Amino acid sequence: MHFTAEASSNGVVERNFTLGEVTGLLWSPASGSDRAARFFTRHLGRIIPPAA
């Protein structure tokens, strides 16, 4: 995992990352919190629409 950018606002740190070919975001408390980090990844594959 390689972090590519970081920003902080309202007690939350947002870090962009890449893991191989996959990109994503990691949100975590700025400090002193017992809450777990949240993350979002983006799959760059084909999007298949739902059946009608």
N, C-alpha and C positions, 0 to 999 in steps of 0.2 A: 504494500500500500504506500502510495506517495501522495502527500498533501500538496496541493497546488495553489491554494489561496486560503486566507483566514480573515474573518471579520467578527466583531463583537458588538452586541447591542442589547440593551435591556436585560443584562444578566445571562445572555445566551451567546455561546461561541459557535459560529458556523464555519466548518472547514470543508472545502472542496477536496476531493481525492480521486485518484485513479488506482485501479487494481487490475493490472494487465490492460485489457481493452475496455474495461467497464469503468464508467465514471459514477460519482455519487456525491452526496452531501452527508456530513456528520454534524448533528447538533448536540451540544452538551452544555451543562451548567457552567457558568464562568468560574465559580469557586464555591466551596463550602456547602454544597448540596448533596443529599443522599439519593437524588433521583438519577436514574440510568440515562445514558446517552441515547439519542434517537438517530437513526440513519436512513437514508434513501439512496437506492441505487437505480440506475437506468440501464435497461437492456437495449442494445442497439440493433437487435434483430427485427424481423418482419412483424408487423402488427396484424393480427388476424381479427377481422370484425366478427362480432357475435352473429350467430345464425338468426335469421328472421323468423 
